Amino acid sequence: MGADAFDVLGIDASFDLDREALRRAWLRRSLDAHPDRAGGDDAARELAARLNDAKRVLEDDESRADALLVRLGGPAREAEKSLPDGFLMEIMELREELELAQGAGDPAALAPHRERAERERRARLERVRAMFSGNIDDSTLRDIRVELNAWRYVERMLEQIDPSADVL
């Protein structure tokens, strides 16, 4: 098995990362891959790509949670597709309301949906953060995956509300 994003950057595996420490680790490791120092060889280009990918993964809360979950032995997205009880019905109703608001052609009609989805995103993030900070066993790992599955739905909804927005 290859190194995960935490290993690639040489930082401790944690959900709550110090963003500045992440940036410093990326910069420090990126020096080795810089064309002026590495001579532009294929290994240096591959290392630079791996470092950039690792940084991208760890900067994004959802991607970092997914990487940490897999590192801890939790189920992969493909292996566990469950959602929290009642979530699917709620998200279907929200999507229906969203489609009606989009059909109205009034951007202001989308604002309440965006605010609700952003609140839902923050709530999912906080639940995942709390689970990672507690005692982690197999049941907790599964619960984290279920929350991440719901979080993914919320992110897609935010993209649907404003496809041009940079959804983090």
N, C-alpha and C positions, 0 to 999 in steps of 0.2 A: 504494500500500500504506500502511496506517495505521501509526501509531507502535506499537511493541511496549511491553511493560510496563517495560522498562528506560528507554526514551525518555520514556514518560509520567511517570515519577518522576525523570528526569534523573540516573540513576546509571549507572556503568560496567557494561557487560555482562560478568558473571563468574558462574561457578557458586558460588564461595565468596564470598558476600556477608557483609559486616558487618551483622548484624541491627539494631544500633543506628543505623548509617548509613542503612539502609533505613527505619527508623521516622522518623528525622529528616527524610529527603527527603519522605516521605509527609506529615508534619506541615507542613513548610514549604510544599509545594505545595497542601495542603488549605486553608491560610489563604485563598488566592485564591478558593476555592469556597465558603467559609463564608457562610451567608445574611446575617449581620450586615455582612459586607464586600462581598458581591456583590449584595445586594439580592434574592436568591432568584430570579434569572432562570433561564430554561431552560438557557442556556449554562453557568451555574455548577453547576446540578444535574447536567448531563451530565459536566462536568469532575469533580465529586465522585464520580460513579459510576465513571468511568474510573480515577480515582486509587485508589479502594477495590478495584476489580478488579485493578489492577496490583499493589497491595500483597498481595492474596490470592494471586496467581500467584507472586510472588517469595518469599513467606514459606514456601511449600511446596516442599520439595526436588525432588520429582518434576515439579511444574508448572514450576518455575524451569529445570530441566534441559531440559524440552521447549521452553520459550520460547527458551532460549539456542541449542539445536540448530537450531530453525527460523530464528532470526536469523542463524546462521552458514551457512545454506544447506543444512542437512541435510534428509533426507527427512521429510515429515510422517507422522504416525501412519497416515493413510489410504493413503499411498503405499508404505509398507514395513511389512509385517506379520510379518516373519520373527522367529523366536525362536532362542535359542542351541541348539546341538545337544543333544539329549537332554532339554531342558527340558520339553517338552510331556508326554512320558511320565512324567517325575518329578512334574509338577504334577497329572497325572491320578491317579497313585497316592496322592499326598498328599490330594487331594480325596476320594478313596474312603475313606481312613483317617479323614478328618475327618467325613464323613457317618456312618460307623460310630460314632465317638465322640459325635457329636451325638445319634444315635439311642439311645445308652445313657442319655441323660438325666442324666449325671453331669458337672457343670461342671469338676470336677478332671480328667476325661479329656481336656478340651480344652487344658489347660495346655501339654503338650508340643508340641502343634501350633502354638499361639500362639508359643511360644519359638522353634520351628524357623522359622516364617514371619518372625518379627522378626529372627532371625539372617540369613535370606535377604535381607530388605529392607536390612539394614545392608551386607551384602556387595555387593548391586547398587549401592547408593549410593556405596560406596567405589570400585567399578570405574568408575562414571560420573565420579566426581570425578577419578580418575587419568587417564581419557581426556581430559577437558576441560583438564587441566593440562599435557598433553604436546603434541606436534606434531600439529596437526589438519589432516587432508587428507580427501578424499572418502571414502576407505575408513574412516577413523576416525569420520566423521559417520554412516556407515551402521552401524558397530559400536555407536555410542552409541544409535542408534534401536533396535537389536536388544536391547540391555540395558534400555532404557526399556520396551520391550514386555514383557519378562519382569518387570520391576519392577511394571508395571501389574497383571499376573496375581497377584503376591504381595500387592499392596494389596487386591485383590478378595478374596483368600483371608482376609486379616486381617479384612475387613468381614464375611465369612461366619462367621468364628469368633466375633466379637462385634459384631453389627450396631449396638449402641448406643455403641460406643467411637468416639472421635474419632481416626480414622486419618489420620496426617500423612504 
